[in-house]
Amino acid sequence: MMFRATITIGLKEGMLDPEATAIRHALGNLGFATEDLHTKKLFIVRFDAADLQEAEESAKAMCERLLANPVIHRYEIEVRQ
Amino acid sequence: MMFRATITIGLKEGMLDPEATAIRHALGNLGFATEDLHTKKLFIVRFDAADLQEAEESAKAMCERLLANPVIHRYEIEVRQ
């Protein structure tokens, strides 16, 4: 069965996000005052698995082994058929 | 009023995504066969606006003027209070 995992990876609470700081600064220079800004990365992956549970485990393993750095990132996974 | 815009920026249909290709390749090397992989960027911005319409217009302007490159990117904006 083909599954579609939407994986969202962001920094853990308290980690510095220099990219977000730079973007906030640039938006401010353009006249857009912002209270707060966060950046995240989205991966949309389609792959084959026997069932939903196997698909969720695969998506989790992809995060742990490649996509995310468990020391600084937290991730959310949403798997649909 | 404070609003929260979730801005998702991805490549337009047909644009090459070398990052996605590299990640698919790396996942394959780890034993994860994938059918398809897309990457997107997420910006979560909190800012002040008079009403929802003004907030949506501001978020759109942020995309057009800084966050997205209209030639290669397409973006989706979701604004909530």
Backbone of each chain as nested JSON, in Angstrom:
{
  "chains": [
    {"id": "A", "residues": [
      {"number": 1, "name": "MET", "atoms": {"N": [0.839, -1.194, 0.0], "CA": [0.0, 0.0, 0.0], "C": [0.875, 1.245, 0.0]}},
      {"number": 2, "name": "MET", "atoms": {"N": [0.425, 2.271, -0.706], "CA": [1.223, 3.489, -0.764], "C": [0.771, 4.453, 0.349]}},
      {"number": 3, "name": "PHE", "atoms": {"N": [1.744, 4.992, 1.062], "CA": [1.435, 5.944, 2.13], "C": [2.14, 7.276, 1.864]}},
      {"number": 4, "name": "ARG", "atoms": {"N": [1.6, 8.3, 2.481], "CA": [2.142, 9.646, 2.329], "C": [2.397, 10.195, 3.73]}},
      {"number": 5, "name": "ALA", "atoms": {"N": [3.664, 10.408, 4.04], "CA": [4.02, 10.946, 5.351], "C": [4.37, 12.425, 5.219]}},
      {"number": 6, "name": "THR", "atoms": {"N": [3.765, 13.234, 6.06], "CA": [4.132, 14.646, 6.144], "C": [4.944, 14.818, 7.417]}},
      {"number": 7, "name": "ILE", "atoms": {"N": [6.213, 15.121, 7.247], "CA": [7.138, 15.21, 8.379], "C": [7.534, 16.674, 8.578]}},
      {"number": 8, "name": "THR", "atoms": {"N": [7.254, 17.188, 9.761], "CA": [7.577, 18.583, 10.072], "C": [8.704, 18.597, 11.091]}},
      {"number": 9, "name": "ILE", "atoms": {"N": [9.795, 19.269, 10.751], "CA": [10.952, 19.285, 11.639], "C": [11.276, 20.721, 12.052]}},
      {"number": 10, "name": "GLY", "atoms": {"N": [11.314, 20.933, 13.346], "CA": [11.635, 22.271, 13.859], "C": [12.652, 22.158, 14.977]}},
      {"number": 11, "name": "LEU", "atoms": {"N": [13.119, 23.295, 15.415], "CA": [14.084, 23.294, 16.514], "C": [13.378, 23.082, 17.843]}},
      {"number": 12, "name": "LYS", "atoms": {"N": [14.057, 22.415, 18.761], "CA": [13.518, 22.252, 20.103], "C": [13.426, 23.6, 20.805]}},
      {"number": 13, "name": "GLU", "atoms": {"N": [12.494, 23.653, 21.725], "CA": [12.316, 24.835, 22.569], "C": [13.662, 25.271, 23.145]}},
      {"number": 14, "name": "GLY", "atoms": {"N": [13.96, 26.545, 23.029], "CA": [15.179, 27.054, 23.645], "C": [16.394, 27.06, 22.734]}},
      {"number": 15, "name": "MET", "atoms": {"N": [16.3, 26.376, 21.569], "CA": [17.427, 26.402, 20.635], "C": [17.424, 27.736, 19.893]}},
      {"number": 16, "name": "LEU", "atoms": {"N": [18.597, 28.27, 19.669], "CA": [18.705, 29.506, 18.897], "C": [18.363, 29.226, 17.442]}},
      {"number": 17, "name": "ASP", "atoms": {"N": [17.642, 30.154, 16.808], "CA": [17.273, 30.009, 15.402], "C": [17.771, 31.254, 14.658]}},
      {"number": 18, "name": "PRO", "atoms": {"N": [19.059, 31.254, 14.275], "CA": [19.623, 32.461, 13.646], "C": [18.943, 32.808, 12.324]}},
      {"number": 19, "name": "GLU", "atoms": {"N": [18.435, 31.789, 11.618], "CA": [17.737, 32.068, 10.363], "C": [16.466, 32.882, 10.64]}},
      {"number": 20, "name": "ALA", "atoms": {"N": [15.728, 32.454, 11.66], "CA": [14.501, 33.17, 12.013], "C": [14.821, 34.598, 12.44]}},
      {"number": 21, "name": "THR", "atoms": {"N": [15.895, 34.765, 13.2], "CA": [16.293, 36.105, 13.648], "C": [16.615, 36.996, 12.448]}},
      {"number": 22, "name": "ALA", "atoms": {"N": [17.344, 36.431, 11.478], "CA": [17.717, 37.202, 10.284], "C": [16.481, 37.587, 9.479]}},
      {"number": 23, "name": "ILE", "atoms": {"N": [15.533, 36.66, 9.362], "CA": [14.323, 36.945, 8.592], "C": [13.476, 38.005, 9.289]}},
      {"number": 24, "name": "ARG", "atoms": {"N": [13.355, 37.892, 10.608], "CA": [12.603, 38.908, 11.368], "C": [13.212, 40.281, 11.158]}},
      {"number": 25, "name": "HIS", "atoms": {"N": [14.531, 40.329, 11.195], "CA": [15.245, 41.586, 11.014], "C": [14.958, 42.158, 9.619]}},
      {"number": 26, "name": "ALA", "atoms": {"N": [15.042, 41.282, 8.6], "CA": [14.806, 41.728, 7.225], "C": [13.363, 42.182, 7.04]}},
      {"number": 27, "name": "LEU", "atoms": {"N": [12.418, 41.451, 7.642], "CA": [11.012, 41.875, 7.552], "C": [10.831, 43.24, 8.217]}},
      {"number": 28, "name": "GLY", "atoms": {"N": [11.506, 43.436, 9.363], "CA": [11.437, 44.719, 10.05], "C": [11.942, 45.854, 9.171]}},
      {"number": 29, "name": "ASN", "atoms": {"N": [13.03, 45.593, 8.443], "CA": [13.58, 46.611, 7.547], "C": [12.618, 46.964, 6.417]}},
      {"number": 30, "name": "LEU", "atoms": {"N": [11.759, 46.007, 6.059], "CA": [10.768, 46.259, 5.006], "C": [9.473, 46.855, 5.577]}},
      {"number": 31, "name": "GLY", "atoms": {"N": [9.455, 47.082, 6.875], "CA": [8.289, 47.702, 7.485], "C": [7.296, 46.719, 8.088]}},
      {"number": 32, "name": "PHE", "atoms": {"N": [7.657, 45.438, 8.138], "CA": [6.764, 44.438, 8.746], "C": [7.248, 44.129, 10.159]}},
      {"number": 33, "name": "ALA", "atoms": {"N": [6.59, 44.717, 11.131], "CA": [6.948, 44.419, 12.515], "C": [6.359, 43.068, 12.902]}},
      {"number": 34, "name": "THR", "atoms": {"N": [7.168, 42.188, 13.454], "CA": [6.663, 40.873, 13.862], "C": [6.955, 40.65, 15.334]}},
      {"number": 35, "name": "GLU", "atoms": {"N": [6.082, 39.899, 15.965], "CA": [6.196, 39.608, 17.39], "C": [7.097, 38.389, 17.591]}},
      {"number": 36, "name": "ASP", "atoms": {"N": [7.039, 37.489, 16.615], "CA": [7.698, 36.201, 16.78], "C": [7.756, 35.521, 15.414]}},
      {"number": 37, "name": "LEU", "atoms": {"N": [8.812, 34.752, 15.164], "CA": [8.909, 34.04, 13.898], "C": [9.645, 32.713, 14.103]}},
      {"number": 38, "name": "HIS", "atoms": {"N": [9.066, 31.657, 13.58], "CA": [9.697, 30.336, 13.65], "C": [9.824, 29.764, 12.252]}},
      {"number": 39, "name": "THR", "atoms": {"N": [10.877, 29.006, 12.034], "CA": [11.009, 28.318, 10.749], "C": [10.974, 26.813, 10.997]}},
      {"number": 40, "name": "LYS", "atoms": {"N": [10.387, 26.119, 10.061], "CA": [10.371, 24.657, 10.116], "C": [10.609, 24.122, 8.721]}},
      {"number": 41, "name": "LYS", "atoms": {"N": [10.924, 22.851, 8.677], "CA": [11.165, 22.192, 7.403], "C": [10.128, 21.092, 7.241]}},
      {"number": 42, "name": "LEU", "atoms": {"N": [9.61, 21.0, 6.031], "CA": [8.565, 20.015, 5.752], "C": [9.076, 19.016, 4.726]}},
      {"number": 43, "name": "PHE", "atoms": {"N": [8.889, 17.734, 5.01], "CA": [9.196, 16.695, 4.028], "C": [7.922, 15.918, 3.737]}},
      {"number": 44, "name": "ILE", "atoms": {"N": [7.578, 15.814, 2.487], "CA": [6.41, 15.027, 2.102], "C": [6.936, 13.81, 1.341]}},
      {"number": 45, "name": "VAL", "atoms": {"N": [6.774, 12.648, 1.951], "CA": [7.385, 11.428, 1.41], "C": [6.305, 10.415, 1.073]}},
      {"number": 46, "name": "ARG", "atoms": {"N": [6.359, 9.865, -0.13], "CA": [5.455, 8.776, -0.497], "C": [6.26, 7.484, -0.56]}},
      {"number": 47, "name": "PHE", "atoms": {"N": [5.768, 6.456, 0.092], "CA": [6.481, 5.187, 0.086], "C": [5.515, 4.043, 0.362]}},
      {"number": 48, "name": "ASP", "atoms": {"N": [5.998, 2.86, 0.079], "CA": [5.176, 1.663, 0.196], "C": [5.371, 1.035, 1.579]}},
      {"number": 49, "name": "ALA", "atoms": {"N": [4.288, 0.554, 2.173], "CA": [4.377, -0.157, 3.45], "C": [3.202, -1.114, 3.54]}},
      {"number": 50, "name": "ALA", "atoms": {"N": [3.343, -2.116, 4.409], "CA": [2.307, -3.151, 4.52], "C": [1.034, -2.58, 5.147]}},
      {"number": 51, "name": "ASP", "atoms": {"N": [1.203, -1.742, 6.174], "CA": [0.029, -1.15, 6.82], "C": [0.431, 0.175, 7.476]}},
      {"number": 52, "name": "LEU", "atoms": {"N": [-0.567, 0.816, 8.066], "CA": [-0.339, 2.154, 8.627], "C": [0.73, 2.131, 9.717]}},
      {"number": 53, "name": "GLN", "atoms": {"N": [0.696, 1.104, 10.549], "CA": [1.677, 1.035, 11.647], "C": [3.105, 0.935, 11.105]}},
      {"number": 54, "name": "GLU", "atoms": {"N": [3.29, 0.084, 10.094], "CA": [4.62, -0.044, 9.491], "C": [5.044, 1.273, 8.844]}},
      {"number": 55, "name": "ALA", "atoms": {"N": [4.089, 1.957, 8.221], "CA": [4.395, 3.238, 7.57], "C": [4.834, 4.272, 8.605]}},
      {"number": 56, "name": "GLU", "atoms": {"N": [4.136, 4.306, 9.744], "CA": [4.499, 5.263, 10.792], "C": [5.876, 4.955, 11.367]}},
      {"number": 57, "name": "GLU", "atoms": {"N": [6.159, 3.67, 11.532], "CA": [7.478, 3.29, 12.045], "C": [8.593, 3.653, 11.062]}},
      {"number": 58, "name": "SER", "atoms": {"N": [8.335, 3.441, 9.765], "CA": [9.321, 3.811, 8.747], "C": [9.581, 5.313, 8.77]}},
      {"number": 59, "name": "ALA", "atoms": {"N": [8.507, 6.097, 8.823], "CA": [8.66, 7.551, 8.816], "C": [9.463, 8.002, 10.033]}},
      {"number": 60, "name": "LYS", "atoms": {"N": [9.189, 7.381, 11.183], "CA": [9.926, 7.719, 12.406], "C": [11.414, 7.372, 12.241]}},
      {"number": 61, "name": "ALA", "atoms": {"N": [11.668, 6.203, 11.655], "CA": [13.06, 5.781, 11.451], "C": [13.774, 6.729, 10.482]}},
      {"number": 62, "name": "MET", "atoms": {"N": [13.067, 7.216, 9.453], "CA": [13.689, 8.183, 8.524], "C": [14.117, 9.45, 9.264]}},
      {"number": 63, "name": "CYS", "atoms": {"N": [13.265, 9.894, 10.192], "CA": [13.6, 11.083, 10.987], "C": [14.828, 10.816, 11.847]}},
      {"number": 64, "name": "GLU", "atoms": {"N": [14.778, 9.696, 12.576], "CA": [15.841, 9.402, 13.536], "C": [17.192, 9.195, 12.857]}},
      {"number": 65, "name": "ARG", "atoms": {"N": [17.158, 8.583, 11.669], "CA": [18.413, 8.184, 11.043], "C": [18.938, 9.177, 10.023]}},
      {"number": 66, "name": "LEU", "atoms": {"N": [18.079, 10.078, 9.533], "CA": [18.585, 11.01, 8.514], "C": [18.03, 12.433, 8.62]}},
      {"number": 67, "name": "LEU", "atoms": {"N": [16.712, 12.545, 8.672], "CA": [16.126, 13.873, 8.45], "C": [16.322, 14.827, 9.619]}},
      {"number": 68, "name": "ALA", "atoms": {"N": [16.217, 14.301, 10.84], "CA": [16.3, 15.184, 12.01], "C": [17.564, 14.907, 12.805]}},
      {"number": 69, "name": "ASN", "atoms": {"N": [18.011, 15.903, 13.504], "CA": [19.085, 15.732, 14.487], "C": [18.422, 15.714, 15.867]}},
      {"number": 70, "name": "PRO", "atoms": {"N": [18.352, 14.528, 16.484], "CA": [17.575, 14.401, 17.73], "C": [18.069, 15.308, 18.864]}},
      {"number": 71, "name": "VAL", "atoms": {"N": [19.293, 15.786, 18.756], "CA": [19.814, 16.659, 19.807], "C": [19.149, 18.04, 19.76]}},
      {"number": 72, "name": "ILE", "atoms": {"N": [18.907, 18.537, 18.563], "CA": [18.386, 19.908, 18.46], "C": [16.971, 19.994, 17.864]}},
      {"number": 73, "name": "HIS", "atoms": {"N": [16.546, 18.95, 17.176], "CA": [15.248, 19.015, 16.493], "C": [14.155, 18.232, 17.207]}},
      {"number": 74, "name": "ARG", "atoms": {"N": [12.949, 18.685, 16.994], "CA": [11.794, 17.822, 17.294], "C": [10.974, 17.695, 16.026]}},
      {"number": 75, "name": "TYR", "atoms": {"N": [10.311, 16.573, 15.892], "CA": [9.579, 16.353, 14.646], "C": [8.183, 15.836, 14.916]}},
      {"number": 76, "name": "GLU", "atoms": {"N": [7.313, 16.109, 13.947], "CA": [5.947, 15.581, 13.979], "C": [5.719, 14.819, 12.689]}},
      {"number": 77, "name": "ILE", "atoms": {"N": [5.038, 13.691, 12.803], "CA": [4.78, 12.861, 11.625], "C": [3.286, 12.654, 11.485]}},
      {"number": 78, "name": "GLU", "atoms": {"N": [2.809, 12.836, 10.265], "CA": [1.403, 12.536, 9.982], "C": [1.394, 11.628, 8.765]}},
      {"number": 79, "name": "VAL", "atoms": {"N": [0.882, 10.409, 8.944], "CA": [0.876, 9.453, 7.83], "C": [-0.561, 9.22, 7.367]}},
      {"number": 80, "name": "ARG", "atoms": {"N": [-0.739, 9.31, 6.059], "CA": [-2.05, 9.008, 5.467], "C": [-1.88, 8.084, 4.278]}},
      {"number": 81, "name": "GLN", "atoms": {"N": [-2.926, 7.384, 3.97], "CA": [-2.86, 6.482, 2.827], "C": [-3.038, 7.255, 1.52]}}
    ]},
    {"id": "B", "residues": [
      {"number": 1, "name": "MET", "atoms": {"N": [-4.893, 43.582, 17.079], "CA": [-5.107, 42.164, 17.329], "C": [-3.896, 41.36, 16.861]}},
      {"number": 2, "name": "MET", "atoms": {"N": [-3.578, 40.314, 17.624], "CA": [-2.42, 39.499, 17.24], "C": [-2.871, 38.345, 16.331]}},
      {"number": 3, "name": "PHE", "atoms": {"N": [-2.149, 38.156, 15.241], "CA": [-2.467, 37.066, 14.318], "C": [-1.259, 36.14, 14.153]}},
      {"number": 4, "name": "ARG", "atoms": {"N": [-1.558, 34.923, 13.706], "CA": [-0.518, 33.922, 13.514], "C": [-0.67, 33.388, 12.097]}},
      {"number": 5, "name": "ALA", "atoms": {"N": [0.312, 33.666, 11.268], "CA": [0.283, 33.198, 9.885], "C": [1.205, 32.001, 9.73]}},
      {"number": 6, "name": "THR", "atoms": {"N": [0.682, 30.945, 9.145], "CA": [1.501, 29.788, 8.789], "C": [1.707, 29.832, 7.286]}},
      {"number": 7, "name": "ILE", "atoms": {"N": [2.942, 30.063, 6.888], "CA": [3.275, 30.251, 5.476], "C": [4.082, 29.04, 5.005]}},
      {"number": 8, "name": "THR", "atoms": {"N": [3.564, 28.352, 4.002], "CA": [4.249, 27.168, 3.466], "C": [4.759, 27.498, 2.076]}},
      {"number": 9, "name": "ILE", "atoms": {"N": [6.065, 27.343, 1.88], "CA": [6.665, 27.707, 0.601], "C": [7.319, 26.483, -0.025]}},
      {"number": 10, "name": "GLY", "atoms": {"N": [6.898, 26.179, -1.242], "CA": [7.474, 25.044, -1.963], "C": [7.808, 25.446, -3.388]}},
      {"number": 11, "name": "LEU", "atoms": {"N": [8.468, 24.552, -4.088], "CA": [8.811, 24.837, -5.476], "C": [7.597, 24.631, -6.372]}},
      {"number": 12, "name": "LYS", "atoms": {"N": [7.518, 25.432, -7.422], "CA": [6.454, 25.251, -8.403], "C": [6.608, 23.919, -9.115]}},
      {"number": 13, "name": "GLU", "atoms": {"N": [5.482, 23.413, -9.581], "CA": [5.451, 22.19, -10.385], "C": [6.501, 22.27, -11.495]}},
      {"number": 14, "name": "GLY", "atoms": {"N": [7.29, 21.22, -11.622], "CA": [8.246, 21.176, -12.73], "C": [9.62, 21.734, -12.408]}},
      {"number": 15, "name": "MET", "atoms": {"N": [9.748, 22.423, -11.236], "CA": [11.063, 22.926, -10.85], "C": [11.892, 21.763, -10.294]}},
      {"number": 16, "name": "LEU", "atoms": {"N": [13.164, 21.757, -10.619], "CA": [14.047, 20.729, -10.072], "C": [14.266, 20.972, -8.581]}},
      {"number": 17, "name": "ASP", "atoms": {"N": [14.29, 19.902, -7.803], "CA": [14.508, 20.018, -6.357], "C": [15.711, 19.138, -5.994]}},
      {"number": 18, "name": "PRO", "atoms": {"N": [16.932, 19.657, -6.18], "CA": [18.124, 18.841, -5.943], "C": [18.236, 18.363, -4.498]}},
      {"number": 19, "name": "GLU", "atoms": {"N": [17.729, 19.168, -3.554], "CA": [17.772, 18.748, -2.148], "C": [16.932, 17.486, -1.961]}},
      {"number": 20, "name": "ALA", "atoms": {"N": [15.715, 17.492, -2.535], "CA": [14.836, 16.327, -2.422], "C": [15.49, 15.103, -3.068]}},
      {"number": 21, "name": "THR", "atoms": {"N": [16.135, 15.314, -4.209], "CA": [16.801, 14.198, -4.889], "C": [17.902, 13.612, -4.009]}},
      {"number": 22, "name": "ALA", "atoms": {"N": [18.681, 14.493, -3.387], "CA": [19.78, 14.046, -2.522], "C": [19.242, 13.279, -1.317]}},
      {"number": 23, "name": "ILE", "atoms": {"N": [18.149, 13.77, -0.746], "CA": [17.579, 13.1, 0.432], "C": [17.0, 11.739, 0.046]}},
      {"number": 24, "name": "ARG", "atoms": {"N": [16.313, 11.68, -1.095], "CA": [15.78, 10.39, -1.568], "C": [16.906, 9.382, -1.743]}},
      {"number": 25, "name": "HIS", "atoms": {"N": [17.986, 9.852, -2.324], "CA": [19.155, 8.997, -2.552], "C": [19.714, 8.497, -1.217]}},
      {"number": 26, "name": "ALA", "atoms": {"N": [19.869, 9.401, -0.266], "CA": [20.406, 9.031, 1.048], "C": [19.469, 8.069, 1.767]}},
      {"number": 27, "name": "LEU", "atoms": {"N": [18.156, 8.317, 1.678], "CA": [17.196, 7.395, 2.299], "C": [17.309, 6.015, 1.655]}},
      {"number": 28, "name": "GLY", "atoms": {"N": [17.462, 5.993, 0.325], "CA": [17.622, 4.715, -0.38], "C": [18.844, 3.958, 0.116]}},
      {"number": 29, "name": "ASN", "atoms": {"N": [19.936, 4.677, 0.337], "CA": [21.159, 4.044, 0.844], "C": [20.971, 3.452, 2.235]}},
      {"number": 30, "name": "LEU", "atoms": {"N": [20.035, 4.029, 2.99], "CA": [19.748, 3.515, 4.335], "C": [18.686, 2.411, 4.306]}},
      {"number": 31, "name": "GLY", "atoms": {"N": [18.214, 2.073, 3.095], "CA": [17.24, 0.99, 2.988], "C": [15.792, 1.443, 2.929]}},
      {"number": 32, "name": "PHE", "atoms": {"N": [15.577, 2.765, 2.846], "CA": [14.208, 3.279, 2.744], "C": [13.904, 3.626, 1.294]}},
      {"number": 33, "name": "ALA", "atoms": {"N": [13.188, 2.746, 0.625], "CA": [12.798, 3.037, -0.751], "C": [11.618, 4.002, -0.734]}},
      {"number": 34, "name": "THR", "atoms": {"N": [11.719, 5.086, -1.498], "CA": [10.622, 6.057, -1.541], "C": [10.16, 6.237, -2.979]}},
      {"number": 35, "name": "GLU", "atoms": {"N": [8.889, 6.539, -3.113], "CA": [8.29, 6.719, -4.437], "C": [8.479, 8.163, -4.892]}},
      {"number": 36, "name": "ASP", "atoms": {"N": [8.49, 9.058, -3.911], "CA": [8.463, 10.484, -4.216], "C": [8.805, 11.248, -2.936]}},
      {"number": 37, "name": "LEU", "atoms": {"N": [9.471, 12.389, -3.082], "CA": [9.802, 13.196, -1.905], "C": [9.809, 14.669, -2.282]}},
      {"number": 38, "name": "HIS", "atoms": {"N": [9.129, 15.462, -1.49], "CA": [9.12, 16.907, -1.695], "C": [9.579, 17.608, -0.424]}},
      {"number": 39, "name": "THR", "atoms": {"N": [10.23, 18.744, -0.595], "CA": [10.59, 19.535, 0.577], "C": [9.877, 20.884, 0.502]}},
      {"number": 40, "name": "LYS", "atoms": {"N": [9.502, 21.366, 1.649], "CA": [8.914, 22.695, 1.737], "C": [9.473, 23.406, 2.956]}},
      {"number": 41, "name": "LYS", "atoms": {"N": [9.248, 24.696, 2.974], "CA": [9.712, 25.503, 4.093], "C": [8.495, 26.12, 4.766]}},
      {"number": 42, "name": "LEU", "atoms": {"N": [8.535, 26.118, 6.082], "CA": [7.4, 26.631, 6.843], "C": [7.854, 27.834, 7.663]}},
      {"number": 43, "name": "PHE", "atoms": {"N": [7.084, 28.916, 7.592], "CA": [7.343, 30.076, 8.45], "C": [6.106, 30.305, 9.301]}},
      {"number": 44, "name": "ILE", "atoms": {"N": [6.298, 30.373, 10.593], "CA": [5.181, 30.677, 11.485], "C": [5.454, 32.06, 12.068]}},
      {"number": 45, "name": "VAL", "atoms": {"N": [4.618, 33.014, 11.692], "CA": [4.868, 34.418, 12.031], "C": [3.72, 34.963, 12.865]}},
      {"number": 46, "name": "ARG", "atoms": {"N": [4.052, 35.595, 13.967], "CA": [3.033, 36.278, 14.779], "C": [3.22, 37.773, 14.624]}},
      {"number": 47, "name": "PHE", "atoms": {"N": [2.14, 38.45, 14.313], "CA": [2.233, 39.9, 14.143], "C": [0.884, 40.541, 14.407]}},
      {"number": 48, "name": "ASP", "atoms": {"N": [0.936, 41.843, 14.558], "CA": [-0.246, 42.617, 14.895], "C": [-0.902, 43.145, 13.616]}},
      {"number": 49, "name": "ALA", "atoms": {"N": [-2.223, 43.107, 13.563], "CA": [-2.95, 43.691, 12.436], "C": [-4.33, 44.106, 12.917]}},
      {"number": 50, "name": "ALA", "atoms": {"N": [-4.965, 45.0, 12.149], "CA": [-6.273, 45.524, 12.564], "C": [-7.353, 44.454, 12.467]}},
      {"number": 51, "name": "ASP", "atoms": {"N": [-7.312, 43.673, 11.406], "CA": [-8.31, 42.614, 11.238], "C": [-7.726, 41.493, 10.378]}},
      {"number": 52, "name": "LEU", "atoms": {"N": [-8.538, 40.456, 10.172], "CA": [-8.069, 39.279, 9.456], "C": [-7.641, 39.611, 8.029]}},
      {"number": 53, "name": "GLN", "atoms": {"N": [-8.41, 40.454, 7.382], "CA": [-8.074, 40.807, 5.992], "C": [-6.713, 41.503, 5.909]}},
      {"number": 54, "name": "GLU", "atoms": {"N": [-6.484, 42.447, 6.818], "CA": [-5.192, 43.137, 6.834], "C": [-4.06, 42.151, 7.131]}},
      {"number": 55, "name": "ALA", "atoms": {"N": [-4.337, 41.213, 8.037], "CA": [-3.313, 40.212, 8.39], "C": [-2.972, 39.353, 7.179]}},
      {"number": 56, "name": "GLU", "atoms": {"N": [-3.987, 38.941, 6.431], "CA": [-3.749, 38.111, 5.245], "C": [-2.973, 38.882, 4.182]}},
      {"number": 57, "name": "GLU", "atoms": {"N": [-3.318, 40.163, 4.028], "CA": [-2.591, 40.985, 3.052], "C": [-1.125, 41.174, 3.461]}},
      {"number": 58, "name": "SER", "atoms": {"N": [-0.898, 41.379, 4.761], "CA": [0.483, 41.515, 5.242], "C": [1.273, 40.239, 4.983]}},
      {"number": 59, "name": "ALA", "atoms": {"N": [0.674, 39.089, 5.301], "CA": [1.372, 37.811, 5.123], "C": [1.71, 37.616, 3.646]}},
      {"number": 60, "name": "LYS", "atoms": {"N": [0.761, 37.976, 2.767], "CA": [1.0, 37.846, 1.329], "C": [2.158, 38.754, 0.897]}},
      {"number": 61, "name": "ALA", "atoms": {"N": [2.159, 39.977, 1.421], "CA": [3.225, 40.918, 1.076], "C": [4.589, 40.423, 1.572]}},
      {"number": 62, "name": "MET", "atoms": {"N": [4.61, 39.804, 2.758], "CA": [5.877, 39.24, 3.266], "C": [6.416, 38.182, 2.304]}},
      {"number": 63, "name": "CYS", "atoms": {"N": [5.511, 37.354, 1.783], "CA": [5.929, 36.325, 0.815], "C": [6.48, 36.966, -0.445]}},
      {"number": 64, "name": "GLU", "atoms": {"N": [5.704, 37.905, -1.0], "CA": [6.068, 38.504, -2.284], "C": [7.373, 39.292, -2.204]}},
      {"number": 65, "name": "ARG", "atoms": {"N": [7.584, 39.934, -1.044], "CA": [8.719, 40.845, -0.953], "C": [9.969, 40.232, -0.337]}},
      {"number": 66, "name": "LEU", "atoms": {"N": [9.814, 39.115, 0.378], "CA": [11.009, 38.552, 1.01], "C": [11.074, 37.032, 1.02]}},
      {"number": 67, "name": "LEU", "atoms": {"N": [10.009, 36.401, 1.512], "CA": [10.132, 34.969, 1.831], "C": [10.183, 34.062, 0.615]}},
      {"number": 68, "name": "ALA", "atoms": {"N": [9.392, 34.391, -0.406], "CA": [9.322, 33.52, -1.577], "C": [9.934, 34.2, -2.789]}},
      {"number": 69, "name": "ASN", "atoms": {"N": [10.4, 33.397, -3.712], "CA": [10.82, 33.898, -5.015], "C": [9.7, 33.539, -5.995]}},
      {"number": 70, "name": "PRO", "atoms": {"N": [8.923, 34.532, -6.421], "CA": [7.72, 34.239, -7.206], "C": [8.008, 33.497, -8.513]}},
      {"number": 71, "name": "VAL", "atoms": {"N": [9.248, 33.557, -8.971], "CA": [9.581, 32.866, -10.217], "C": [9.586, 31.342, -10.021]}},
      {"number": 72, "name": "ILE", "atoms": {"N": [10.083, 30.899, -8.886], "CA": [10.228, 29.451, -8.706], "C": [9.352, 28.871, -7.583]}},
      {"number": 73, "name": "HIS", "atoms": {"N": [8.861, 29.735, -6.698], "CA": [8.099, 29.215, -5.553], "C": [6.605, 29.446, -5.678]}},
      {"number": 74, "name": "ARG", "atoms": {"N": [5.871, 28.575, -5.022], "CA": [4.47, 28.898, -4.758], "C": [4.26, 28.795, -3.258]}},
      {"number": 75, "name": "TYR", "atoms": {"N": [3.319, 29.568, -2.76], "CA": [3.14, 29.599, -1.314], "C": [1.676, 29.509, -0.928]}},
      {"number": 76, "name": "GLU", "atoms": {"N": [1.469, 28.998, 0.275], "CA": [0.126, 28.954, 0.854], "C": [0.175, 29.681, 2.184]}},
      {"number": 77, "name": "ILE", "atoms": {"N": [-0.875, 30.426, 2.462], "CA": [-0.915, 31.201, 3.702], "C": [-2.17, 30.828, 4.477]}},
      {"number": 78, "name": "GLU", "atoms": {"N": [-1.99, 30.579, 5.762], "CA": [-3.151, 30.331, 6.619], "C": [-3.014, 31.261, 7.812]}},
      {"number": 79, "name": "VAL", "atoms": {"N": [-3.988, 32.156, 7.962], "CA": [-3.903, 33.128, 9.057], "C": [-4.983, 32.835, 10.094]}},
      {"number": 80, "name": "ARG", "atoms": {"N": [-4.558, 32.79, 11.331], "CA": [-5.508, 32.612, 12.436], "C": [-5.229, 33.635, 13.523]}},
      {"number": 81, "name": "GLN", "atoms": {"N": [-6.254, 33.873, 14.302], "CA": [-6.081, 34.827, 15.389], "C": [-5.385, 34.174, 16.567]}}
    ]}
  ]
}
